[in-house]
């Protein structure tokens, strides 16, 4: 991934083609021309169909088909991997498998498929493991990493890399910049740890 490929776009900090650059090659062509997209937010564990956390694969297919009829060609999904514990529970593995299937479905419909993340949120393993992915409460299952804690940021990025491998066919990965990545008492520029994190983890391969 090149520094010039790190963009701040429309409220999102985007690594274009992260999946293809780091893990895999996408087959087929991406849509060209104007991008028109929708954001699917999976943070809340409410009942289906009221919250996307509990959508089925077919729910995603139907939603995308409807969007396509309206002229949309892009979907940004927050898969909430930040609260997936180590080791993964069966429900978390199933959720990642489902997201990989959704990416394939979107590509088959001619969509771009982007994933999005929060900047410095990591899982509270003990709390998260008590509930399956479908019922896990977001704010009860997380911790915040101080952006000035280089080791903490490196560990966060390494775990996220493992979680994103099943989603390798995504067209890009985004950081939600409305979540500032701040931490009490920290004066380090918020953006700095976001830009430097991949370099800190893989200095020979992440940047050139």
C-alpha positions as CSV (number, residue, x, y, z in Angstrom):
1,X,0.0,0.0,0.0
2,X,1.4,3.4,-1.0
3,X,1.2,6.5,1.1
4,X,-0.6,8.3,-1.8
5,X,-3.3,5.6,-1.7
6,X,-4.3,6.7,1.8
7,X,-7.2,9.1,1.2
8,X,-9.6,11.0,3.3
9,X,-12.9,10.9,1.4
10,X,-16.3,12.2,2.5
11,X,-15.9,11.6,6.2
12,X,-14.0,8.3,5.8
13,X,-10.3,7.6,5.8
14,X,-10.0,5.0,3.0
15,X,-7.3,2.5,2.1
16,X,-8.4,1.8,-1.5
17,X,-8.0,-1.8,-2.6
18,X,-6.7,-2.9,0.7
19,X,-7.9,-6.4,0.2
20,X,-6.4,-6.8,-3.2
21,X,-3.1,-5.2,-2.2
22,X,-2.5,-7.2,1.0
23,X,-4.3,-10.5,0.5
24,X,-5.9,-11.4,-2.8
25,X,-6.9,-10.5,-6.3
26,X,-10.5,-9.7,-7.2
27,X,-11.9,-11.3,-10.3
28,X,-14.2,-9.3,-12.6
29,X,-14.4,-5.5,-13.1
30,X,-15.4,-2.9,-10.6
31,X,-18.1,-0.4,-11.6
32,X,-16.9,2.7,-13.4
33,X,-18.1,6.2,-13.3
34,X,-20.0,7.9,-10.5
35,X,-20.0,6.1,-7.1
36,X,-23.3,6.1,-5.4
37,X,-23.3,4.1,-2.1
38,X,-25.1,3.2,1.1
39,X,-23.6,2.5,4.6
40,X,-24.7,-0.6,6.5
41,X,-24.1,-0.2,10.3
42,X,-23.9,-3.5,12.2
43,X,-23.1,-2.2,15.7
44,X,-26.5,-2.8,17.3
45,X,-27.7,-6.4,18.2
46,X,-31.4,-5.8,17.7
47,X,-33.7,-8.3,16.2
48,X,-33.9,-9.0,12.5
49,X,-34.9,-7.2,10.3
50,X,-34.5,-4.0,12.4
51,X,-30.7,-4.2,12.7
52,X,-28.2,-5.4,10.2
53,X,-26.2,-7.4,12.8
54,X,-28.8,-10.1,12.4
55,X,-29.4,-9.9,8.7
56,X,-29.1,-13.2,6.8
57,X,-27.0,-13.5,3.7
58,X,-30.2,-13.4,1.7
59,X,-31.2,-10.2,3.4
60,X,-28.0,-8.6,2.2
61,X,-28.7,-9.9,-1.3
62,X,-32.2,-8.5,-1.4
63,X,-31.1,-5.2,0.0
64,X,-28.4,-4.8,-2.6
65,X,-30.7,-5.8,-5.4
66,X,-33.1,-3.1,-4.3
67,X,-30.3,-0.5,-4.1
68,X,-29.2,-1.6,-7.6
69,X,-32.7,-0.8,-9.0
70,X,-32.3,2.7,-7.5
71,X,-29.0,3.2,-9.3
72,X,-26.6,2.4,-6.4
73,X,-23.3,0.7,-7.1
74,X,-21.4,0.7,-3.7
75,X,-22.0,-0.7,-0.2
76,X,-19.9,0.2,2.8
77,X,-20.4,-2.2,5.7
78,X,-19.2,-1.9,9.3
79,X,-18.7,-5.6,10.3
80,X,-17.9,-4.7,13.9
81,X,-14.8,-6.9,14.0
82,X,-13.5,-4.6,16.8
83,X,-15.5,-6.7,19.3
84,X,-14.6,-10.1,18.0
85,X,-12.6,-12.0,20.8
86,X,-9.5,-14.0,20.6
87,X,-9.9,-16.9,20.2
88,X,-12.9,-16.4,17.9
89,X,-16.2,-18.0,18.9
90,X,-18.1,-20.1,16.4
91,X,-20.6,-17.2,15.9
92,X,-17.7,-14.9,15.1
93,X,-16.3,-17.3,12.5
94,X,-19.8,-17.6,11.0
95,X,-20.1,-13.8,10.8
96,X,-16.8,-13.5,9.0
97,X,-17.8,-16.3,6.6
98,X,-21.1,-14.5,6.0
99,X,-19.3,-11.2,5.2
100,X,-17.1,-13.0,2.7
101,X,-20.2,-14.3,1.0
102,X,-21.8,-10.9,1.0
103,X,-18.7,-9.4,-0.7
104,X,-19.0,-12.0,-3.4
105,X,-22.7,-11.3,-3.8
106,X,-22.1,-7.6,-4.1
107,X,-19.4,-8.1,-6.8
108,X,-21.8,-10.3,-8.6
109,X,-24.3,-7.5,-8.7
110,X,-21.6,-5.1,-10.0
111,X,-21.1,-3.3,-6.6
112,X,-18.0,-2.1,-4.9
113,X,-17.8,-3.6,-1.4
114,X,-16.0,-1.6,1.3
115,X,-15.5,-2.5,5.0
116,X,-15.1,0.1,7.7
117,X,-13.5,0.2,11.2
118,X,-13.1,2.4,14.2
119,X,-9.6,3.8,14.8
120,X,-8.5,2.6,18.2
121,X,-11.1,0.3,19.6
122,X,-10.2,-3.3,20.6
123,X,-12.1,-6.1,22.1
124,X,-12.5,-6.9,25.8
125,X,-12.0,-10.6,25.3
126,X,-13.6,-11.7,28.6
127,X,-16.7,-9.6,28.1
128,X,-17.1,-10.4,24.4
129,X,-16.8,-14.1,24.8
130,X,-19.9,-14.2,27.0
131,X,-22.2,-13.5,24.2
132,X,-22.5,-14.7,20.6
133,X,-21.8,-12.2,17.8
134,X,-25.5,-11.8,17.1
135,X,-26.3,-10.7,20.7
136,X,-23.1,-9.0,21.7
137,X,-23.4,-5.5,23.0
138,X,-20.9,-3.1,21.4
139,X,-20.1,-0.8,24.3
140,X,-19.9,-3.6,26.8
141,X,-17.4,-5.5,24.8
142,X,-14.7,-3.0,24.0
143,X,-11.6,-1.2,25.2
144,X,-9.8,1.9,23.9
145,X,-6.2,1.8,22.9
146,X,-4.1,4.9,23.7
147,X,-2.8,6.1,20.2
148,X,0.5,6.9,22.0
149,X,0.9,3.3,23.0
150,X,2.8,1.9,20.0
151,X,2.8,-1.7,21.2
152,X,-1.0,-1.5,21.7
153,X,-1.5,-0.1,18.3
154,X,0.7,-2.8,16.7
155,X,-1.2,-5.5,18.5
156,X,-4.5,-4.0,17.3
157,X,-3.4,-3.9,13.7
158,X,-2.0,-7.5,13.8
159,X,-5.3,-8.9,15.1
160,X,-7.3,-6.8,12.6
161,X,-5.2,-8.2,9.8
162,X,-6.1,-11.7,10.9
163,X,-9.8,-10.8,11.1
164,X,-9.8,-9.2,7.7
165,X,-8.1,-12.1,5.8
166,X,-11.5,-13.8,5.2
167,X,-12.7,-10.5,3.7
168,X,-9.8,-10.2,1.3
169,X,-11.9,-9.6,-1.8
170,X,-13.2,-6.3,-0.4
171,X,-12.5,-3.3,-2.6
172,X,-11.1,-1.2,0.3
173,X,-11.1,-0.6,4.1
174,X,-12.1,2.6,5.7
175,X,-11.6,4.3,9.1
176,X,-14.6,6.2,10.4
177,X,-13.1,9.6,11.1
178,X,-16.2,10.8,13.0
179,X,-14.7,8.5,15.7
180,X,-11.6,10.6,16.4
181,X,-9.5,7.9,18.0
182,X,-8.9,10.1,21.0
183,X,-7.8,8.9,24.4
184,X,-7.9,10.8,27.8
185,X,-4.7,12.7,28.4
186,X,-3.2,12.0,25.0
187,X,-2.0,15.0,22.9
188,X,-0.6,13.0,20.0
189,X,-2.3,13.9,16.7
190,X,-5.2,11.6,16.2
191,X,-4.4,11.0,12.5
192,X,-0.8,10.0,13.2
193,X,-1.4,6.6,14.6
194,X,-3.8,5.8,11.8
195,X,-1.3,6.6,9.1
196,X,1.7,5.0,10.8
197,X,0.1,1.8,12.1
198,X,0.6,-0.3,9.0
199,X,4.1,1.0,8.7
200,X,4.9,0.1,12.3
201,X,3.6,-3.4,11.8
202,X,5.0,-4.2,8.3
203,X,7.7,-1.6,7.5
204,X,9.0,-3.5,4.5
205,X,5.8,-4.3,2.9
206,X,3.0,-2.0,4.0
207,X,4.4,1.2,2.5
208,X,6.8,1.8,-0.3
